Amino acid sequence: MNNKEFIAELARRTKSNARETQQRVNALVQTMTERLCEEDSIMISNFGTFETKKRLERVLVSPTTGQRMLVPPKIVVGFKQSTNLKNKIQ
């Protein structure tokens, strides 16, 4: 499902127009992005938890050339699925 299909389905289910729905989705994504940039976790009931994790600096070795490369530390977003959602999917 692409973004356009998602917005159309969400608009149909909420009985609103696509423009309003797109604005709401954009506001949700922007708010989530801001909170994750502040390294907060976001828990959505019966769905899951988004959280940031710090990856440490590490050294990679290219298997073809044997060259060593330093990968800088970074922050990545992780997602843990709710057990309720896991049970519904299975």
N, C-alpha and C positions, 0 to 999 in steps of 0.2 A: 504494500500500500504506500503510495507516495503522498507528499504533503497535500496536494490538491484533493486527492480522494479522502484523506483523513479529515480535512476541514469540511468537506461536503457531508461526510457521514456524521461528524460531530454536530454540524449545523442542523442536520435532519433530526437527530436524536434530541437536541435541545430546543427544537422548534424556533430557531433564530436564523438570521441570514448569514451568508458565508463571510461577509466583510466583518461583522461583529465578532464572529467566531474566530477569524484569523487574528483580530486584535487581541482577543482574550488569550489565545494560544501564545502569541508573541509576548504578551505581558508575563505569562507563566514562565516561559523559557528565559526571559530576561531576568526575572526575579530569582529563578533557580541558579542561573549563571552567576549573578551577583553574590548570592549566599555561598555558593561553592568556592568562589574566588576568595571569600573571607574565611575559608576552610571550615565552614559549618556543615553539618550533615542535614539531609532532608529526608524525613520519614513520611511516606504516604501510606496510610492504613490500607491493608489488604492488597498492597501492590509491592512495596519494597522500600529500600533505603539507599539513597545516593550519598556517598561520602568521598572526601578527598584523602589521598594517601601520598606520602612523600617517598619517592624512589631515590635511593642513594646514588651517588656517583659510582660508575663502574667502568671496567676496562673490557672491551670486546676485542676478539682476535678474528680477523677475516680468515675463513678456512681456505680460500684460494691463494691469497698472497702471504698470509702469516703476519700481516701488518696489524699492529696493536692500535686501537682507537679508544680515546677517552670519551665516555658518554657523560654529559653533565647531569647533575641532579635535577629532578623535575617533579611537579605535582600532577598526579593523574586522578581521574574520577573513577570510582568503583561503584558497582551496583550489587546489592544483595536482595534477591527476590524473597518476598514474603512466603512463609510456609503455606498460608491459605491459598495463595495464587498457585504455588507448586501443586497442591492437591487438586485444584480445579483443572489444571492443564493435563494432569495424568489420568 
